[in-house]
Amino acid sequence: MMTLTPSQSVPNLDPAIESIREKVLAGQRLTLDDGKVLYETRDIWSVIELAKLVRDRMHPGVAYYNINRHLNYSNVCALACKFCEFARKQGDEGAYTRELGDIKEQGHKALESGATEMHIVGGLNPYLPFAYYTDMLSTLREIAPQIHLKAFTAVELVHLARIAKAYTRDDPKVGVRWVLERLKEAGLGSLPGGGAEVFDERVHKEAFKTKIGAHEWLDVHLVAHELGLNTNCTMLYGHVDKQDERLRHMEILRRSQDQALHRLGYEGDADGYIASGIVESEQISAPVITLSGERAVLPTPDGINSQRAATVKERSSESSDKQGLLPDGRGSSESDQVLGGYYQTITPLPFFPDGSALENLPGPTGLENLRTLAITRLMLDNFPHVKAFWIMQSLPMAQVMLEAGADDIDGTVVWYDITKAVGEGTHQETTELDLKRAIEEAGYTPIERDTLYRRVTRDGSRWWVGD
């Protein structure tokens, strides 16, 4: 009988995956051609197996959830993206804009439920002044100062710079910085990752041509990172996009993360793979930085995880490879605290055609969702977390995705009006018990986290970070 070592597994059904497996085991960056193989192979189970290997290296034995509450402040929007069923024009049936009193009520409900996060996004409402947004944040912070306010996509922030008369075409980053500084002062804690869709000019023109493009989206997150704000990102797939366009999207995001991690002091591989001909990332000079290898140390808001730092110290004499490490493998002392300012999570989002201008399209299948998430984990080797957003994947599918690269299934949500699964309304809620049970059934230990992935200790609605 053959005995397998920990780094071995059952031989691939598709031999084309073998060279990819060697790169994954070595913690090396995959190429766009590797990604194409992963999408085209019939051996989806080996793709999932490799994604699980990376996921278990980064988060051995655990999966994350949080107690959160979503707030969609308005569905009135100046845009008309073909994939969107959320947006309304002023005066349309179902159009709404939350008054400050309603927002206060939502803040009190979040506080009473023990939520650690409010996730706040909405349409590009041309009738609201900039003060509406700072008042919203400061009001929520006054009601519940402990709750983290994760708010406003890059698309919204460019819109806010415009209505605040701070936006200039010569250098849009100046206006965005002005806006973010004031929102941060009012209580903004981090940015969600919506509005990215798929970074491709053809897709942009066909599905959301009035929305900001990749350059502006990336600039917003760059400025946020420079201000010490952590951000997240998404990829809305399964509409008019093609697989190679999704892979380019992933390449752009991981190069942007290379830039963020390099600014924080991470070392990298100056000779690592960088795709050519992608203008959105050509100006980034940072080396390739991966976090998927066995020795990689993940960034955290409280500094480097001490357990993983100890592992780095033990192994530092065994290899000269420094990808994904801070200089000298450091990370556990107070002087080596990792500051904010990087992408925390990538969330692949399947397109729901019903109710949109693209409802003639079929949308992605369950296996395509599973494969895309696994490929996302493998390609985005410098992202600490991959989320299976249960609202758009379903809780049962999110369970399966924990075996395919995901380490997070999001939270209790309560209200979600952006996308509705078939037969669902805006009240889309699950309980902490259901989330924990789903994770345990999948074979992992559930860890409640706050927005910044710090462990939460709870006593009913009272909670704190740490033990």
N, C-alpha and C positions, 0 to 999 in steps of 0.2 A: 504494500500500500504506500502511495506517495504521501509524504508529509510536507505540508506547505509552511514556509516561514511567514512571519507577519507581513512581510513586504510582497509576498506572492499571493496569487489567487488562481481561480480556475482559468485556464487558457481562453483567450478571446475566440468567439465564433467568427469574428471578422479580423483577419490578420492586419488590415490597414490601421487598426487601432493600436497595435503593439508599440509603434514608435511614440504615439501620444501617451500611452501608459508610462513609458520610460521617462518622458518629460514631466509628467505629473508626479511620479515617484521622486524625481529629483527636485521638484519645486520650481521648474522652469516655465517661462511664459509660453503659451501656445500661440501658434500663428493663425492668421485668418484661414489658411488652407487646412490647418488642423480643425478649426471650427467647422469648415465645410464638410470634412469627413464625419465629424460628430453629428451633423445634421442629416447627412445622406445615408449613413450606415443603417442597415436593418437590425444591427445588434444594439438595440436601445438599452438592453440590460447592462452591457459593459459601460455604456455612457453613464448610466445611473450609478453603477458601482464606483467608477472613478470620481464622480461628483461626491459620493458619500465618503470616499477616502479623504478628500480635501476637507469636507465639512467636519468629519470626526477629528481630523488633526487640529482644526481651529477651535472646535467646541466639543471636546470628547464627552459623550454621555449626557449632554444637556440640550434643552431647547427652551426658547424664551417666549414670554407673553407679557402683556401689560394690561393694566386697568386704565382705560382711556375713554375719552368721549369726543366725538366729532362734532364740529360746529360749521355748518355751511351758512354763512351770513347773508348771502344773496345769490340768486340764480339769474339775475339780470346781467346780460353780457353783451358787450359790443361786438364780439366775434361771432362767427357762424361756421365753426369747424364741422366737417362732414361726419366725423365719428361720434359727435357729442349729442346726447339726448337730454342733457342737464340744462343747457342754457335756454333762457327766455328773453324776449324783448319787453321793455317796459309796457305795461298794459295788457300783455298776453295772459291768457288763462293760466293760472298756476305760478305766475311770477311773484317773487317775494323779496323783501329786504328786511332784515331783522332790526328792530329798534333797539336802542341801548337797554331799555327795560327788559326785553326778551333775552338779550345777551347776559344781563345780570342774573336772570333766572337760570340760564344754562350754567353759569358759573357756580351758583349755589347748588344745583343738582350734581355737578361734577364733584364739588367739595363733599357733599353728603354721601356720595357713592364711594368715596375713597380713591377717586381717580388720581393718577400721578401725571396725567397729560391731557391737554386739550389740543386736538388737531383741527386747525382752522384754515379753511380755504373757501373760495367762492368764485363767482364770475367777475368779469371786468366791467363793473358797474360804472358807467360814465357820469352818473348823477350824484355820486357820493364824494364829498371832499376828503382830502388827505387826513384831516382831523378825525374823521370817523374811525379810521384804523388805529391811530394812536390812542384815541379815547377807549376803543374796544379793549385794547391790550392793557392799558392802565387800570381800567375798571375791573377786568378779570384778575389782574395782579393784586389789586386792593382786596378783592373778595377772597381770593385763594392764593396767597403769595408762594405757597409751596408747589403748586401745580405748574408744570413746565408747559409753556406756550410754544407749540410747534406750528408755525403759521406762514402762509403765503408762498405760493410757488414762484418760480422765477418769472413766469409770465405776468403774474399779479404785481410783482415788485417793479417790473418795467412800467406797467400801467400806473402804479402809484407815483413813480418818478415823473411821469408825464402829467398827471393831474396836479402834482405839487409844483409844476413848472421848473423842475430840477433837471429834466432830461435834455441832453444835447446830442445831436447825431455825431458830432466830432469825437466825443468820448462819452458813450453811454454809461461807462463805469462810474463817472463822477456823480451823476444823478442817483444811481443805484446806491452808491456809498452813502450819500446824504440821507436817503430814505432809510437804509438799514441802520445807520447810526441812531436815528430818531426812534425807529421801531424797537431797537435794542434797549434804548433808554426807557421806553414805555413798558418793556417786559418781554420782548421777543427772546426766545431761548434757542431756537434752531429752525431750520427750513425743511419742509417736506420736499419730496422729489418730483412732484407732478409737473406736467407740461413739457416733459422731454420728448414724449412720443417716440419717434425713431429719427435719429439724426441723419437725414438724407434729403437732399434738395428736391429730388423727384417726388418722394413721399410728401414732403412739406408742401409742394405746389399742388399736389393732387388732393390731399386730405385736410390740410390746415394752413393754407397759404397766407391768411391774415394774421397768423400767430407769429411770435418771435421765432427765429431760427436757432440753429445750434450755437452759433458764435455768441449771441446775446445770452442764451441760457447758460452757457459755460462761464461767461463773464460775471453774471450774477453770483454764481456759486464761488468763483474765484474771489470776488470781493467779500462774500460772506466768510470764506475761509481766512482771509487776511484779517478780518475783524474778530476772529476767534470763534465763529459760529460753526457748529457741525451742521452738515446738510445730508440729504438723502437723494436718491435718484430712482427713476422708473424707466420702463420701456414698455410702451403700449404696442403690442404686436398682434398680428392676425387679421389685419384689414387689407390695405393695398401694399403693404410692405413685403419684401422678399427676404429670404434667409441671409443672403450676403449683405443686405442692408442692415439687418439686425446685428451681424457680426461687426460691421463698421461702427455701429452705435456703441458696441461693447469696447472696441478699440479706443474710441474717442474718450469714453468714460474712464478707462483704466489709465490712459495717459494723463488725463486731468487729475486722477488720484495720485499718480506718480509725482506730479507737481506739488500736490498738497502734502504728501508724506515727506518729500525731499525738503520742503520748507520747514517741516517739523524736526529735521535732523536725521532722517533715515538714510542709510547708505543704499546703494543699488548697484546694478550691473550696467556699466556704460556701454557694453557690447551686446546687451540684451535685445531681443527682437522688438522692432518698432515698424509697424506697417508704413509703407511709402504711399504717397499720393493722396493722403487724407489731410486736406487743408485745415480742418478744424483743430488739428493737433500739431501741425508742423512747427508752430512757434514755441512749443514746449521743449525745453532743453534738459529737463530732469532725466536722470538715468532710469532704467527699468527697475521697479521696486515690487517684489512679490511678497505676499504674506502666506502663501500656500504651502511652503516647505515645512519640514519637521521642526526646524529651529527658529522659525519666524516668531516675532513678538508682536502681538496685536496692540494698536494704540487704544488707550482708554482715557476717559476724562480725569481719572484720579492717578494717572501715571501708568507705567507698565505693570501688567499683572504679575505679582511677585512669584507665583508658582511657575509661570512660563519663563520668567527671568532666571529663576534657579535652574531650569532645564537648559536654558541657553548657556549659563555659566558652566554646567557640567559637560556640555558638548562642545564648548568653544575650542578646546584643544584637538577635537576630532576632525575638524573641517575648517578650511579657510573661506568657505562660502559665506558671504555676509548679506545676501539678499534678505530684505525684510527685517534687518537689525538696525538698531541705533549704533552709533560709533562705540566700539569696544564691547558690544553686547550689553551695554548698560541698561538700567531701567527700573531699579527698585528704590533708589534713594530719593529724598525730597527734592534734591537739586536736579533730578532727572525727570521731573513731572512732564508728561506729554500734554501740551496745551490743546485746546480745541482748534478746529479748523480743518476738517477732512470729511470725506464721505463715509458715513457709517454703514448704510444699507442700500442694496440694490433690490428693487421689487419688480419683477416681470409681471405685467398686467395683461391678461387676455382681453381682446376686443369683444364687446357685446354688440352685435349689429342691430338688435331690436330697438325701434324708435329713432334711429339715427338716419341720416341721409345715405348711409351705406348699408341699409338693412337688407339689401339684395345679396350681400356677401354672407357666406356661411359661418364665419368666425372660426377660431381654432378648435381642434378636437382635444379630448382629454390627454391623449398620448402626445400630441404636439405641445400641450402645456407642460407636461412632465419632462419631455425632452428639452424644451427651451429653458426651463428652470435649471436643469442639470448642466446644460451648456453654459448658462450664465455663471454658475458657480465655478466651472472650470476656466472660463475665459477671464472673468473678473477676479484675478488671483490676488489683487491687493485690496479688495473690499472685505472688511471684517465680517459682515453679515449679509445673508440672502434671505429675503422674507417671502413666505408663501401667504399672501394676503387672503385670508379665508373668505372675506366678503366676495371676492371675485373669483376665487378658486373653489369655494365650498369648504366646509370644515373637514369632511372626509378626504377630499383631495389634498388639503393642506397636511393632513396626517401622512399621507403617502409621500408627499414632497419632502418631509423630514428625512426620508430615506434616499432622497434624490438631490441633496445639496442644501436644502433650506435648514436654517437653525432657528427661525422665528416665525410665528403664525399670527402676529399682531395681537390685538386686544379685544375688549368687550364692545367697543365702537358705539353702540346705542342708536345713533342717528347717522345715516349715510345716504345722501341724495345724489351723488355724482353718477353712480352706475347702479342699476338694479338688476340682480339676477332674475331669471324668469319666475314670475309669480310673487316677487318680493316687493314690498313698499319701502318707504324711507326709514321705518323703524326696523333696523337690522341689528339685532343685539344677540349676544351670547353671554354666558355667565363665566365667572372665573372657574367654577367647578367643571364646566364643559371643556374649557381650554386646557385645564390641567389633566382631565381625563383623556382628552384627545392625545396629548403629548405622552402620557404614560402608556396608553395603548400602543403607541408607535415605538415604545421601547426606550424612551428617554426620560430623564428627570426634569420636571418642569421648574423653571426659574422665573419668578416674577422680576421684571426689570423696570427701571424708569426709562425715560426717553433716551438717555445717554448710555444705556446698557449697564447701569450700576444695579446691583442686586437690591431688591426691596424687601424689608422685613415689615410684617403687617400685624396689627392688632385691630381687627374689624376695619373701620374706616380710617383709623389712625395708621400711619405708615412712616417709615424713615429709611434712609439709604444705609446699608450695612447690616451687621448682625445685631 
